[in-house]
Amino acid sequence: MREAPKIVLIGAGSTSFGLTTLHDLYADPVFTRATIRLVDVEPAPLERMADLAAALEASTGRDITVERHVDRVDALPGADAVVVSVEVDRLNRWLLDFEIPRRHGVDHIYGENGGPGGLSHSLRTVPLVAAIARDVERLAPDALFVNFTNPEGRICTAFRRHLDQPIVGLCHEVKIANDRFSRLLGRRIESRAAGLNHFTFLLEAWDGRTGADVTSQLHDAVNGLEDGDGETFAFVKHLHDRFGAIVATSDSHAGEYFRSATEYAEPLDIAGRQRALRSMIDEVVDAILAGTFDLPPFLAWVTDDALRPILRAAISGEPERVASAILPNDDLVPALPRDSAVEVSAVATAGGVVGDRSDDLPTGIAGALHTEVTIQQLVADAALLGSRSAALQALELDPVVNSARAAELILADYESAHRDLWPALH
């Protein structure tokens, strides 16, 4: 990637995505004189993020050019990187995804990435991201294409199965898990991780300074995980006790792939959490725009997102390790099908992101992951081929769904609720 790259942010009006990504681009001198093209279909949040960029420019003097576009087609030509985080009516649709299965006796704890909620969410976002990708392929074929949109694993598997277009998915859960265990062990750790997004496991760990193996200490530390900030770990500890595996997330995400999760964890207050997060981020943006926020400590903060080191490595040519990336399974996890997307620890290089290979997943965990891959493949067929049969098969195979009749009723209710955003199923 050239110096002073052109970076397109699609969905830039999203408060969380916009703030974090602009922070990373302005905090690092490697992006000096870059061009950032902000894209959002909503003019008001787009203007707000442009104003935020202007405030960060005034503080850093990066000489970054910022453009605003409501049509991505105008922003894509000549792009070196395209970063996507898109949703439509996110919170209201998520609440429907969560409540509809419960009407039919299917108890679950989150409903965003796995379970029936993961199917519904995928049928809204897979076609959306795929449409963006087709424009990228046509207008910026050499651009690095990075996705932050959930359900990450299902979107990236759909690309692997049907589009065969390079895509890198990024999520911060593994990085957060590394930080969590670093605090417990009192040393900075790095890890080798493998699995599926939001269902990824820490298989090996070492001291980031000395290189000493700390894998056994990591296992010992699992029981020291403490609930806090709305996250719980009772089910995470159960998975470790039962399977000997350390899942790199908390109960909310890990529990999306097991019916038994509801025995250990309560459903989260999705609306309350999302509103609190939005309020907190809005307060930060408001303070920056008002000139009352202390920017030097803010700019010195290192976020959990891997986008910054990946772009930095592409520009500088200096390899950088990242906690995880969602990549095509080119034998990175031999236990899982090749036409899937796996989340693995990786190294960012000038030529792309190179994932770590792992062939030591515990047997039981490998089996659970294989079931989820099968579901993801069927969801991809439903989302991009309009296959109603595939959608029903995905629901009936899902460990969270407890009856064939419930699967049929859930799908019918989802179709009715999301007809304006779903592809037509036949």
C-alpha positions in Angstrom: 0.0 0.0 0.0 1.3 3.4 -0.9 2.1 6.2 1.6 -0.6 8.7 2.1 -3.3 6.1 1.1 -6.9 6.7 0.2 -9.1 5.0 2.9 -12.8 4.7 2.5 -15.0 4.2 5.6 -18.5 3.0 4.7 -20.9 3.4 7.6 -18.8 6.2 9.0 -21.8 7.9 10.6 -21.9 5.1 13.1 -20.8 6.7 16.4 -18.7 3.8 17.7 -17.1 2.9 14.3 -16.5 6.5 13.4 -14.9 7.6 16.6 -12.6 4.6 17.0 -11.5 4.5 13.4 -10.9 8.2 13.2 -9.0 8.1 16.5 -6.7 5.4 15.1 -6.0 7.2 11.8 -5.2 10.5 13.5 -3.3 9.0 16.4 -0.6 7.5 14.1 1.9 9.5 12.0 2.0 6.8 9.4 -1.3 8.2 8.1 0.0 11.7 7.5 -1.4 13.2 4.3 -3.8 10.3 3.8 -7.2 10.8 2.3 -10.2 9.6 4.3 -13.5 9.3 2.4 -16.4 9.1 4.9 -19.5 7.4 3.5 -22.9 7.2 5.0 -26.4 7.3 3.6 -27.5 9.6 6.5 -26.2 13.2 6.0 -26.4 14.3 9.7 -24.2 11.7 11.3 -21.9 12.0 8.3 -21.4 15.7 9.0 -20.9 15.0 12.7 -18.0 12.6 11.9 -16.5 15.1 9.5 -16.6 17.7 12.2 -14.9 15.2 14.6 -12.2 14.6 12.0 -11.7 18.4 11.7 -11.2 18.6 15.5 -8.7 15.8 15.5 -6.9 17.3 12.5 -6.6 20.6 14.4 -5.0 18.8 17.3 -2.6 16.5 15.4 -1.8 18.4 12.2 -1.7 15.2 10.2 -2.6 17.1 7.0 -5.3 14.4 6.3 -7.8 15.2 3.6 -11.4 14.3 4.6 -14.2 13.9 2.0 -17.9 13.2 2.6 -20.0 11.0 0.4 -23.6 9.8 0.7 -23.1 7.4 -2.3 -20.2 4.9 -2.0 -19.8 4.8 -5.8 -18.4 8.3 -5.7 -15.9 7.4 -2.9 -14.5 4.1 -4.1 -12.4 4.9 -7.3 -8.7 4.8 -6.4 -9.2 3.5 -2.9 -6.4 1.6 -1.2 -8.5 0.3 1.6 -12.3 0.0 2.1 -13.5 -0.5 5.6 -17.2 -1.4 6.2 -19.4 -1.2 9.2 -23.0 -1.1 8.2 -26.4 -1.9 9.8 -30.0 -0.8 9.2 -32.2 -0.1 12.2 -29.7 -2.1 14.3 -31.2 -2.0 17.8 -34.9 -2.4 16.9 -34.2 -5.3 14.6 -31.9 -7.0 17.1 -34.6 -6.8 19.7 -37.0 -8.6 17.3 -34.3 -11.2 16.6 -34.1 -11.8 20.3 -37.8 -11.8 21.2 -39.3 -13.9 18.4 -37.6 -17.2 19.3 -38.6 -16.8 22.9 -42.3 -16.6 21.8 -41.8 -20.1 20.4 -40.1 -21.6 23.4 -36.5 -21.1 22.3 -34.5 -19.6 25.2 -31.3 -17.9 24.2 -29.0 -15.3 25.7 -28.0 -12.8 23.0 -29.2 -13.4 19.4 -26.6 -11.5 17.5 -24.2 -13.9 15.9 -25.3 -17.5 16.6 -28.6 -19.2 17.2 -31.8 -18.0 15.4 -30.9 -14.4 15.9 -27.6 -15.0 14.0 -29.6 -16.3 11.0 -31.9 -13.3 11.0 -29.1 -10.8 11.4 -27.2 -12.5 8.6 -30.1 -12.3 6.1 -30.1 -8.5 6.7 -26.3 -7.9 6.5 -24.8 -10.5 4.2 -26.6 -9.1 1.1 -25.8 -5.6 2.2 -22.0 -6.2 2.5 -22.0 -8.3 -0.6 -23.5 -5.4 -2.6 -20.8 -3.1 -1.3 -18.2 -5.7 -2.2 -19.4 -5.9 -5.8 -18.9 -2.2 -6.1 -15.4 -2.4 -4.6 -14.5 -5.2 -7.0 -15.7 -3.0 -9.9 -14.3 0.4 -8.8 -11.3 -0.4 -6.5 -10.3 -4.0 -7.4 -6.9 -3.7 -5.7 -8.2 -2.3 -2.4 -7.9 -4.1 0.9 -11.5 -4.9 1.9 -12.1 -5.0 5.6 -15.3 -5.8 7.4 -16.5 -4.9 10.9 -20.2 -5.7 10.3 -21.7 -8.6 12.3 -22.3 -11.4 12.2 -18.6 -11.4 11.1 -18.1 -15.1 10.7 -21.3 -15.7 8.7 -20.6 -12.7 6.4 -17.0 -13.9 5.7 -18.1 -17.5 5.2 -20.7 -16.3 2.7 -17.9 -14.5 0.8 -15.7 -17.6 0.9 -18.6 -19.8 -0.3 -20.2 -17.7 -3.0 -18.2 -14.5 -3.8 -14.6 -15.7 -3.8 -13.6 -12.0 -3.1 -10.8 -11.3 -0.6 -12.1 -10.0 2.7 -10.6 -9.6 6.1 -13.0 -9.5 9.1 -11.9 -7.8 12.3 -13.2 -8.2 15.8 -11.7 -7.2 19.1 -12.8 -10.0 21.4 -9.5 -12.0 21.2 -7.5 -8.8 21.9 -9.8 -8.1 24.9 -9.3 -11.6 26.1 -5.5 -11.3 25.8 -5.7 -8.0 27.8 -8.0 -9.7 30.4 -5.6 -12.6 31.0 -2.6 -10.2 31.0 -4.1 -8.4 34.0 -4.8 -11.7 35.7 -1.2 -13.0 35.1 0.4 -9.6 35.8 2.4 -9.7 32.5 1.7 -8.8 28.9 0.7 -12.0 27.0 0.3 -12.9 23.4 -1.5 -15.9 22.1 -2.2 -18.3 19.3 -6.0 -18.4 18.8 -8.3 -20.3 16.5 -12.0 -20.9 16.0 -14.9 -18.9 14.5 -15.7 -15.3 15.3 -17.1 -14.9 18.8 -16.4 -18.6 19.2 -12.5 -18.5 19.2 -10.2 -20.3 21.6 -6.8 -19.4 23.1 -4.7 -22.5 22.5 -1.3 -21.2 23.4 0.1 -18.2 25.2 3.5 -16.7 25.9 5.0 -13.7 27.7 5.1 -10.9 25.2 8.4 -9.6 26.6 10.4 -12.8 27.3 8.7 -15.3 25.1 8.2 -17.7 28.0 5.4 -20.2 27.6 2.5 -19.3 30.0 -0.2 -21.6 28.6 -0.6 -23.6 31.8 -0.9 -20.4 33.8 -3.6 -19.2 31.4 -5.6 -22.3 32.2 -5.1 -21.8 35.9 -6.3 -18.2 35.6 -9.7 -19.1 34.0 -11.3 -19.6 37.4 -10.1 -16.1 38.4 -12.2 -14.4 35.7 -14.5 -12.0 37.5 -17.9 -10.6 36.3 -18.0 -6.9 35.6 -19.1 -4.2 33.2 -22.1 -6.2 32.4 -20.1 -9.3 31.3 -20.2 -12.7 33.1 -18.0 -15.8 32.9 -19.9 -18.7 34.5 -20.5 -20.4 31.2 -16.9 -19.6 30.0 -15.7 -21.5 33.1 -18.1 -24.3 32.4 -16.7 -24.7 28.9 -13.2 -24.8 30.3 -14.2 -27.4 33.0 -16.0 -29.6 30.4 -13.8 -29.3 27.3 -10.5 -28.0 28.6 -10.7 -25.0 26.3 -10.4 -21.3 26.9 -12.9 -19.4 24.9 -11.8 -15.9 24.1 -14.9 -14.0 25.0 -17.5 -13.8 27.8 -20.8 -15.7 28.4 -22.9 -13.5 26.1 -21.0 -14.4 22.9 -19.9 -17.9 23.9 -23.4 -18.7 24.9 -24.8 -18.1 21.4 -23.6 -21.5 20.3 -24.9 -23.8 23.1 -28.4 -24.4 24.4 -27.0 -25.1 27.8 -25.7 -21.5 28.2 -29.0 -20.4 29.7 -28.2 -22.7 32.7 -25.2 -20.5 33.5 -26.0 -17.0 32.2 -28.9 -14.7 32.1 -29.8 -12.8 28.9 -28.3 -9.4 28.8 -30.3 -6.1 28.7 -29.5 -5.6 25.0 -31.4 -2.3 24.7 -29.9 -0.9 27.9 -26.4 -1.8 27.0 -26.6 -0.4 23.5 -28.1 2.9 24.7 -25.6 3.3 27.4 -22.7 2.6 24.9 -24.2 5.1 22.5 -24.6 7.7 25.2 -21.1 7.3 26.4 -19.6 7.6 22.9 -21.8 10.6 22.1 -20.6 12.3 25.2 -17.0 11.9 24.1 -17.7 13.2 20.6 -19.7 16.1 22.0 -16.8 17.0 24.3 -14.3 16.8 21.5 -16.4 19.0 19.3 -16.9 21.5 22.1 -13.2 21.7 22.7 -13.5 20.5 26.3 -12.0 17.0 26.0 -8.4 16.4 26.9 -7.1 15.1 23.5 -3.5 14.1 24.2 -4.4 11.2 26.5 -7.2 10.2 24.2 -4.9 10.1 21.2 -2.3 8.1 23.2 -4.9 5.5 24.0 -4.4 2.2 22.1 -7.7 0.8 20.9 -8.5 -2.9 20.6 -9.0 -2.8 16.9 -6.5 -4.5 14.5 -7.2 -2.1 11.6 -4.5 0.3 12.6 -1.6 -2.2 12.7 -2.9 -3.9 9.6 -2.9 -0.7 7.6 0.4 0.4 9.2 2.1 -2.8 8.2 0.7 -2.5 4.6 2.2 1.0 4.4 5.5 0.6 6.2 6.2 -3.0 5.2 7.1 -3.9 8.8 5.2 -7.0 10.0 3.0 -6.6 13.1 1.3 -9.3 15.1 -2.5 -8.9 15.6 -4.6 -10.8 18.1 -6.9 -12.1 15.5 -8.4 -11.7 12.0 -11.2 -13.5 10.2 -9.7 -15.1 7.1 -10.5 -17.7 4.5 -9.8 -21.2 5.9 -6.9 -22.1 3.6 -5.8 -24.9 5.9 -5.5 -22.5 8.9 -7.8 -24.8 10.9 -7.6 -28.2 9.2 -10.5 -29.5 11.4 -12.9 -27.2 9.6 -14.0 -27.0 5.9 -12.0 -24.9 3.5 -15.1 -23.0 2.3 -15.4 -21.3 5.6 -13.9 -18.3 7.4 -12.0 -18.8 10.6 -10.8 -16.4 13.2 -7.2 -16.9 14.0 -4.3 -15.0 15.5 -2.2 -13.5 12.7 0.6 -11.3 11.4 -0.1 -8.3 9.3 2.4 -7.8 6.5 2.9 -5.6 3.4 1.3 -8.4 1.3 -1.7 -9.0 3.5 -2.7 -10.7 6.8 -1.1 -14.1 7.4 -3.0 -16.3 9.8 -1.5 -18.8 12.3 -2.2 -22.5 11.6 -3.7 -24.5 14.5 -4.4 -28.3 14.3 -4.7 -28.8 18.1 -8.3 -27.9 18.9 -9.9 -30.2 21.5 -12.1 -32.8 19.8 -15.3 -31.7 21.4 -14.7 -28.1 20.5 -13.7 -29.0 17.0 -17.1 -30.8 16.7 -19.0 -27.8 17.9 -17.2 -25.5 15.6 -17.8 -27.9 12.6 -21.6 -27.8 13.4 -21.5 -24.0 13.4 -19.6 -23.9 10.1 -22.3 -26.1 8.6 -24.9 -23.7 9.8 -22.9 -20.7 8.5 -22.7 -22.4 5.0 -26.5 -22.9 5.0 -27.1 -19.3 6.1 -24.8 -18.1 3.2 -27.0 -20.1 0.8 -30.2 -18.6 2.3 -28.8 -15.0 2.2 -27.2 -15.0 -1.3 -29.3 -17.7 -3.1 -32.6 -17.0 -1.4 -32.9 -20.6 -0.3 -35.8 -21.0 2.2 -34.8 -24.7 2.6 -31.3 -23.7 3.6 -32.6 -21.3 6.2 -34.9 -23.9 7.7 -32.0 -26.5 7.7 -29.8 -23.9 9.5 -32.4 -23.4 12.2 -33.1 -27.1 12.7 -29.4 -27.9 13.0 -28.7 -25.1 15.4 -28.1 -26.4 18.9 -30.1 -23.5 20.4 -33.3 -24.5 18.6 -35.2 -27.3 20.3 -37.8 -28.3 17.8 -38.6 -28.5 14.1 -41.9 -26.8 14.6 -40.3 -24.0 16.5 -37.8 -23.6 13.6 -40.7 -23.2 11.1 -42.6 -20.7 13.3 -39.5 -18.6 14.0 -38.6 -18.4 10.3 -42.1 -17.3 9.4 -42.1 -14.6 12.1 -38.7 -13.4 11.1 -39.8 -13.2 7.4 -42.8 -11.1 8.4 -40.8 -8.8 10.7 -37.9 -8.2 8.4 -39.5 -8.5 5.0 -38.2 -5.0 4.0 -34.6 -5.9 4.7 -34.4 -9.7 3.9 -33.9 -11.2 0.5 -37.0 -13.1 -0.8 -36.8 -16.7 0.2 -38.2 -19.4 -2.2 
